[in-house]
Amino acid sequence: MKIGFIGKGAIARYAWAALKAHGHEIGAVLLRPDHVSSGTSLEVGSVSALPTDLDIVIDCAGHEALATYGPQILARGLNLITVSLGALADTKIETALAQAARDGGSKLHLASGAIGALDCLSAARAGKLTSVTYTGRKPPRGWKGSPAEVKLDLDGMIEGAAVHFEGSARAAALEYPKNANVAAAVALAGLGFDDTQVRLIADASIGQNIHEVTAQGDFGQFSFQISGHSLPDNPRSSALAAMSVVSKVNQLEQSIVL
């Protein structure tokens, strides 16, 4: 496949290297015009400059980039994979993306990101789900650059844990655009943004990002927990989120998909 990227941050760099190793071709990298390097043929500063023969575009650049470029890409008929699921908590962005996909005959694929068990949650939704709660724990440094910096002394936390957000998945995704994509994934797979409960915790006793989902419904109940590593060059980016992008691309090429 010939693949385009939005962004060149930690997740994009990981996915780029892995997909090239799997035999895919990188056709372009879309960046803000002021970030395009002169003399770099792959980097472009507008959607109109993307090659017309791309098989798919991958967004690894966050909510603002998806909102800005996603509708244009989908309207051009290009399929798009995103890890910026939290952007869909904004109903205007969700509507714009859905309409652009219909206009362009394209699809927006949501990468599962840093969490598993979404297939179980989606299956349970076919019956009746009564409650879904997502709890996200990160070391204090993992919340740097988020509203947690205002609520907690992240540099001064040498022990213990502190909750810095409790509320709906929609509120979490809108307030923590760089940190709550997992909450958004859980919401989209289950009860939706408004009925999925979220707790976000800074925990000085852990060295990994810990994500937990609990759910109850007609199916019974389940609890899922994963302790994930962050990418070496960005403590806010999950290694599994980057891997989920690679997995999604590989699935699109398979004849039999689980």
N, C-alpha and C positions, 0 to 999 in steps of 0.2 A: 504494500500500500504506500501511496505518497501522502505524507502527513504534514499538516501545518500546525504550528503552535502559537498560542497567545501567551506571551511572557517567557522569561528565561531565568526564573528563580529556581529554588532548590528542587521543587517537585518537577518542574519542566526539565531541568538538567538530568535528573535521574531517569525520567521517562524517555527522554531523547536517547540517552546512551543505551538503555535496555531495548528500545524498539529498533535502533540501528543494529544492535547485536542479533536481533531476531530477523534481520533482513529487510526491514522497512526503510523507506527513503524519507528523509526530512526535506520538505520542499520549500518551507518558508517559516519565518518567525515574525509574528506581528507584534510590534512594540509601539509605545507612544512616539510620535515623530521626533521629539527631543532626545529619545533614548536610542535611536537608530545610529549604528556606527557607520561612519563613512568607509567605503571600500569593502563592506561585508555584504555579499550578494544575497544572502538568505534573509537578511533583516529588511522588513518593509514597515512603513509608517501609516498605512491605511488598508482598509478591507478591500478597496478597489484594486490595490496592488498585489493582492494574493494571486498566485497562479490559478488558472481556471481548471487545471487537471488534478487538483487535490482530491484525494478520496475522502479525507476527513480532517477536521480541525480540532485540536485539543486545547481547552482553556485551562491554564494553570496559574492565572494571574489575579484571581480574586473577584469579589462581587462587582466592583466598579467596572472592571474590564468586561465581565460577562454582560452587564447592563449596557455598556457602550457599544461593544462589537458584536455581541451575540445575535441580536435581531438582524443586523446587516448580513452576517454570515449565513444565517438560516434562510433569509429571503433570497440569497443568491443561489439557493439549492444545495448548499454544502451542509453535510451532517456535522454535528458538533458534539464533542464529549466535554463535560465540565466536572470539576471537583468543587466548584463554588455553589454548592447546593443551597446554602443559606440565603443567597440572593433571591430565591423563589419565595421567601417570606414576604417580600415586597410584592403586593398584588399587581402593581403597575408593571413591574419587571416580568413577572410570570405571564401576564396577559400579552405583553409585547413579544416575548419569546414564542409563546404558543401561536400567536397570529402570524408571526414571521415564518414559522415552520410550516404552517398551513399554506401560506402564500408561495413559499419556495418548494413545497413538496419534499421537505427535509425533516430530519429528526434531531431532537436534543437528547443525547444519552447522558444519564446521570451515573457517574462513577461512584461506587459504594463508599470510597474514602477509607477512613481509619477504623471502621466498625464492621463486624460480622453479624450474623444472625438475622439480617434483613429479609432473607428469603422466608425464614420461619415467621417473622412478624407480618410479612405480606400475606402469607398463607392464612395466618390467624385472622387477618382482616376480612377474609372471605366469609367468616362466621360473624361473631360479635366480639369485639375487643372492648373491655370495660375500663382498662387503665394501662398506660404506658409511661414509664419514667426513665429518663436518661440522666445518669450522673457522670460528670467528667472531672477527673482529678489530674492535675499536672503539678510538677514541682514549681515553686514560685517563679523561676526564670522562664517557664513556659507560658506565663501569663503576661510577660513584658510586652508593652505596646498595646495592651487591652485596657478596658475600663477598670480592671482589677487593680491597676496601679494607683488609681485614685481612692479606691475603697480600702486597700491594704498596703502595709509597708512591706512590699515584696523583698526588698533588699535586707530588711531586718528580720525576716522570718527564718529562724534557725531551728525551730522545732514546731511540731503541732500542725494542725490543719484548720483552715478557715473557709467557710462558705461565703462567696462574694456575689452569687446570683442564685435566685430561686424564682421561677416563673414559667411561662409558657415557652415552647420552642420558638414561636414567632418572635417573642420579645428577646430571647437569647440570640437568635440569628441576626436580628436588626441591631442589637446593642453590641454584640461581639462578632463583627463580620469576618475577622481573621481567625476566630477560635471556635465558632459554633457550627461548622459545617456538618459535624457528626450529629449534633442535635437535629439539624435539618434533615439529614438522611433518615434518622429514626422516625421523625415526624412524617416524612413522605411515604415511608413504608407502612406506617401504622395508622394512628388516629388523626393525623394532620397537625398543622402548626399550632392551632389554638387549644387542642385537647391533649397534647403531649407535654408532660411536666419535665422540667429541667432543673438540675442543681449543678453548679460549677464551683469547684473547690481548689484552692491552692494548698498543697500538702508538702511540707518541708521534709517529711520522713520518707518520700519516695524519690526514685531516680528515673522513673518512666511515666509515660502518659497512660492513665488507666481509665477505660471507658466501660460503663456498666449499663445494661438495659434490663429492666424488669417489666413484665407484662402479664396481664390476666385477661381471661375471656372465656368464651364457650369451649375453646380448645383445652383449657386448663391454665397452667401458669408456667412461666420460665424465667430464668435469670441467666444472663450472658455477661461475661467479663473478659476483657482483653487488656493485657499490659503491653503497650506498644513502644518501640523505639522511635525517637525522632530522627530526622535526617541529620547527618553529622554537621552540616554547614548551616542548619536553621533549627533551633530548638522548638519553634512553633509549628514546624511541618512534620507530619507523620510519614514514616517510611511506608507504612501500609497504604496510605492514601496515594502515594506515588505508584506503588505496586498495583493498586486497583485500576489506575489509568492504563497501565500496560496490559492487565488482564482483560479490560473492556475492549481494547483494540484487538487482542487475540481472539476474543469471542466473536467479534464481527466477521472474522474470516472462517470460522468453524462451521461445518455442515451440521454437526450434532452439538447442541449447546445445553449444558446443565444449568 
